[in-house]
Each structure stands twice: as structure tokens, then as C-alpha cells.
Amino acid sequence: MTTDAAAPPGPPADGRPGSAAYWQAAAATFDDAPDHGLRDPAVRAAWAARLRGWLPTPPAALLDLGCGTGSLALLAAEAGHRVLGVDHAPAMIARARTKLAGHDARFLPGDAALPPVGEERFDAVLVRHVLWALPDPGAALRHWSGLLAPGGRLVLVEGRWGESGAVGIAARELRAWIRALDHGFRVRVEDLSGDPLLWGREVSDERYALIAGVPGAV
């Protein structure tokens, strides 16, 4: 989630993650950011192309955590995937349900770190700009990896935003957490900073996608 060149929206100036109440209030204007609403056809096409490279061959079961208003979920559904989105802000969920009406998609309010999916398992777990804001990212990654079906993959879009007092997760740090899972995951990282179409502008901070799964799956 990102609206300016410094950081995703949500944290106050001290870098603390925004509250559930903040995101509930932010839902009304969330899609105004180019990389949230994907209203610009060029931005939308850039994200659609990246998702094709990150996600399994459709149809696949996709869990989109911290799904916001469902813009990435919509791209995935249009590509033929079955989508379950989770977000802790009911207003975000309501907008996502409206946006994906008529598609093979469901949305649930809930904690992204511990999504309310029961025994359901997924071919891919997609998380964009959420992990950095969680109180225990390592525990979240362990839980998410347990939600993968055999051969499934984690698709994590993260970064470090801002030049002074930067917030976020560096790619090297996220690699270390994935290694600590001890699942034998193969990891690849794609730099996203050099693609201004994804953000609707030039950016200079660290933005990337990390895709992790068993060898042969990513």
C-alpha cells in the first residue's frame, strides 16, 4: 500500500502501523493512489503482467491478505484464479465485494496475520505491503506457509520507504526470515523500484517482490 514517495499510507509520522480504525476511515479514498485503485490502464496492465509472472497457472486458489479494496484480487480473478481476500477493515471488504461482483471471489473481515480460513489451503498466498506492519512478521510467515497447498507459494510485495527514518522490510531481511522457516523454499526476488508504471511515478526507495515456494514451483 503506497500513496507517496516516502511510505505506504497508514503509519503516523513515528512509523507505527495504522490502526484498524485508520484503515476503516481510509477506505473511502484508498483507491485514489495510482497503485491502489489501478484506474490508469498503464498502471493496471503493469500489475497484471507482474501477477502473471508471480502466480501459478490458473485456475489456482489464491489467498489475498490485507486485500484492501480488492484491486489485485480483481486482476487475479480476471486471470482465472479463485480468490479469497481478507482485510481487517470492513469498509475495505465492502468495496472489494462491490469491485469483484460477478467474479469467483470471496471476502472475509479478519486479521491478516491469522486469517479466518479454517482448514482451507491455497496454491498461493499474496500479501502486498502488509508484513512490515505486523507485530511479529516471522510468526505470520510461519502461519502463512502452513496455509499453502502442496507445491504452493508465497508472493510477498514489500519494501523500505523513506530516506531518513525509513520504515518497511529490506529484501535481505525478508530472505532471512524465509530461510528461518526451514521449509527448503526456493526464493526469487524481483526489483520493483525501477518500474514507474507500477507506482504511477518514479520512485527511488527499495520496492520488491519475493516469491518463495518449493523447488520447481516458483
C-alpha positions as CSV (number, residue, x, y, z in Angstrom):
1,M,0.0,0.0,0.0
2,T,1.6,3.3,-1.0
3,T,0.5,6.8,-1.9
4,D,3.6,8.9,-1.7
5,A,7.3,8.6,-2.4
6,A,8.1,8.1,1.3
7,A,6.0,5.3,2.6
8,P,2.7,3.4,2.4
9,P,-0.3,5.2,4.0
10,G,-1.3,4.2,7.5
11,P,1.6,4.9,9.8
12,P,1.8,8.2,11.6
13,A,5.0,10.2,11.4
14,D,6.6,8.0,14.1
15,G,6.4,5.0,11.8
16,R,3.9,3.0,13.8
17,P,1.4,1.0,11.7
18,G,-2.0,2.5,11.3
19,S,-4.9,1.1,13.4
20,A,-7.9,-0.8,12.2
21,A,-9.9,2.4,12.7
22,Y,-7.4,4.3,10.5
23,W,-7.9,1.8,7.6
24,Q,-11.6,1.8,8.0
25,A,-11.6,5.6,7.6
26,A,-9.1,5.4,4.7
27,A,-11.3,3.1,2.6
28,A,-13.2,6.0,1.0
29,T,-10.1,7.4,-0.6
30,F,-7.8,4.4,-0.7
31,D,-8.2,3.9,-4.5
32,D,-7.1,7.4,-5.3
33,A,-3.5,6.3,-5.2
34,P,-2.4,5.0,-8.6
35,D,-1.1,1.7,-7.3
36,H,-4.2,1.1,-5.2
37,G,-7.1,1.8,-7.5
38,L,-5.3,0.8,-10.7
39,R,-7.5,3.2,-12.6
40,D,-4.8,4.2,-15.1
41,P,-4.8,1.5,-17.8
42,A,-1.0,1.5,-17.9
43,V,-0.6,1.0,-14.1
44,R,-3.3,-1.7,-14.2
45,A,-1.5,-3.5,-17.1
46,A,1.8,-3.3,-15.3
47,W,0.4,-5.0,-12.2
48,A,-1.5,-7.6,-14.2
49,A,1.8,-8.5,-16.0
50,R,3.7,-8.9,-12.8
51,L,0.9,-11.1,-11.3
52,R,1.0,-13.4,-14.3
53,G,4.7,-14.0,-13.5
54,W,4.2,-14.5,-9.8
55,L,1.1,-16.6,-9.5
56,P,0.6,-20.2,-10.5
57,T,-1.1,-21.2,-13.8
58,P,-4.8,-20.5,-13.5
59,P,-7.1,-21.7,-12.2
60,A,-5.5,-21.6,-8.7
61,A,-6.8,-20.9,-5.2
62,L,-5.4,-17.6,-4.1
63,L,-5.5,-16.0,-0.6
64,D,-5.0,-12.3,-0.8
65,L,-4.2,-11.0,2.7
66,G,-4.6,-7.3,3.6
67,C,-6.5,-7.2,0.3
68,G,-7.8,-3.6,0.7
69,T,-10.4,-2.7,-1.8
70,G,-9.6,-5.7,-3.9
71,S,-7.7,-4.3,-6.9
72,L,-5.1,-7.1,-7.1
73,A,-7.8,-9.6,-6.3
74,L,-9.7,-8.4,-9.3
75,L,-6.7,-8.8,-11.6
76,A,-6.2,-12.3,-10.3
77,A,-9.9,-13.2,-10.7
78,E,-9.9,-11.8,-14.2
79,A,-6.9,-14.1,-15.0
80,G,-9.0,-17.1,-13.9
81,H,-8.0,-17.6,-10.3
82,R,-10.3,-18.4,-7.4
83,V,-9.8,-15.6,-4.8
84,L,-10.3,-15.3,-1.1
85,G,-9.5,-11.9,0.3
86,V,-9.0,-11.0,4.0
87,D,-8.8,-7.5,5.5
88,H,-9.4,-6.2,9.0
89,A,-11.3,-3.1,7.8
90,P,-15.0,-3.9,7.0
91,A,-15.2,-0.8,4.7
92,M,-12.3,-2.2,2.6
93,I,-14.1,-5.5,2.4
94,A,-17.3,-3.9,1.3
95,R,-15.6,-2.1,-1.5
96,A,-13.8,-5.2,-2.6
97,R,-17.0,-7.2,-2.7
98,T,-18.6,-4.5,-4.9
99,K,-15.5,-4.3,-7.2
100,L,-15.4,-8.1,-7.7
101,A,-19.2,-8.7,-8.0
102,G,-19.7,-11.5,-10.5
103,H,-16.2,-12.9,-10.2
104,D,-15.1,-16.1,-8.4
105,A,-14.1,-14.3,-5.3
106,R,-15.0,-14.2,-1.6
107,F,-14.0,-11.7,1.1
108,L,-13.8,-12.0,4.9
109,P,-13.0,-9.5,7.6
110,G,-10.2,-10.7,9.7
111,D,-6.6,-10.4,10.9
112,A,-4.1,-10.9,8.0
113,A,-1.6,-12.5,10.4
114,L,-4.2,-15.1,11.4
115,P,-6.7,-15.2,8.6
116,P,-10.0,-16.9,9.4
117,V,-9.8,-19.6,6.7
118,G,-10.1,-22.8,8.8
119,E,-8.7,-25.9,7.0
120,E,-8.8,-24.3,3.6
121,R,-5.4,-24.4,1.8
122,F,-4.2,-22.3,-1.1
123,D,-1.9,-22.5,-4.2
124,A,-0.6,-19.0,-3.5
125,V,-0.7,-16.5,-0.6
126,L,-0.4,-13.0,-1.9
127,V,0.5,-10.2,0.6
128,R,1.3,-6.6,-0.5
129,H,2.7,-4.1,1.9
130,V,1.3,-5.8,5.0
131,L,4.0,-7.9,6.5
132,W,6.1,-4.8,7.5
133,A,3.2,-3.5,9.7
134,L,2.7,-6.7,11.7
135,P,4.0,-7.0,15.2
136,D,5.6,-10.4,14.6
137,P,6.4,-10.9,10.9
138,G,8.3,-14.1,11.5
139,A,5.3,-15.7,13.1
140,A,3.0,-14.5,10.3
141,L,5.3,-16.1,7.7
142,R,5.2,-19.4,9.6
143,H,1.5,-19.3,9.7
144,W,1.1,-18.3,6.1
145,S,3.4,-21.1,4.9
146,G,1.2,-23.6,6.7
147,L,-1.8,-22.4,4.6
148,L,-0.2,-23.5,1.4
149,A,-1.4,-26.5,-0.5
150,P,1.4,-28.9,-1.7
151,G,3.5,-27.0,-4.3
152,G,2.1,-23.6,-3.2
153,R,4.0,-20.4,-3.0
154,L,4.2,-17.1,-1.0
155,V,4.1,-13.9,-3.0
156,L,5.3,-11.0,-0.8
157,V,5.4,-7.4,-2.1
158,E,7.4,-5.3,0.3
159,G,10.0,-2.5,0.6
160,R,11.8,0.1,2.6
161,W,10.2,3.5,2.2
162,G,11.8,6.9,3.0
163,E,15.4,8.1,3.1
164,S,15.5,9.1,6.8
165,G,13.8,7.0,9.4
166,A,12.9,4.5,6.7
167,V,10.1,2.0,7.5
168,G,9.5,-1.4,6.0
169,I,11.4,-4.6,5.4
170,A,14.6,-4.8,3.3
171,A,14.8,-7.8,0.9
172,R,17.8,-9.2,2.7
173,E,15.8,-9.3,5.9
174,L,12.8,-11.0,4.4
175,R,15.1,-13.6,2.8
176,A,16.5,-14.4,6.2
177,W,13.0,-14.9,7.7
178,I,12.1,-17.2,4.8
179,R,15.3,-19.2,5.4
180,A,14.4,-19.4,9.1
181,L,11.2,-21.3,8.2
182,D,13.4,-24.2,7.2
183,H,11.0,-25.4,4.5
184,G,13.5,-25.7,1.8
185,F,11.8,-22.9,-0.1
186,R,13.4,-21.6,-3.3
187,V,13.4,-17.8,-3.3
188,R,13.5,-15.3,-6.1
189,V,13.3,-11.5,-5.7
190,E,12.2,-9.1,-8.3
191,D,13.2,-5.4,-8.0
192,L,10.1,-3.2,-8.5
193,S,11.7,0.2,-7.9
194,G,12.8,0.6,-11.5
195,D,9.3,0.2,-12.9
196,P,7.5,3.5,-12.5
197,L,4.4,2.1,-14.2
198,L,3.7,0.1,-11.1
199,W,3.5,3.2,-8.9
200,G,2.3,5.8,-11.3
201,R,5.6,7.8,-10.9
202,E,9.3,7.4,-10.5
203,V,10.4,6.0,-7.1
204,S,13.9,5.8,-5.6
205,D,13.4,3.7,-2.5
206,E,13.5,-0.1,-2.2
207,R,10.5,-2.0,-3.5
208,Y,10.4,-5.6,-4.5
209,A,8.5,-8.9,-4.8
210,L,9.8,-12.0,-3.1
211,I,8.3,-15.3,-4.3
212,A,9.0,-18.4,-2.2
213,G,8.0,-22.0,-2.7
214,V,9.3,-25.5,-3.1
215,P,11.8,-26.0,-5.9
216,G,10.0,-26.3,-9.2
217,A,7.0,-24.3,-8.0
218,V,8.5,-20.8,-8.4
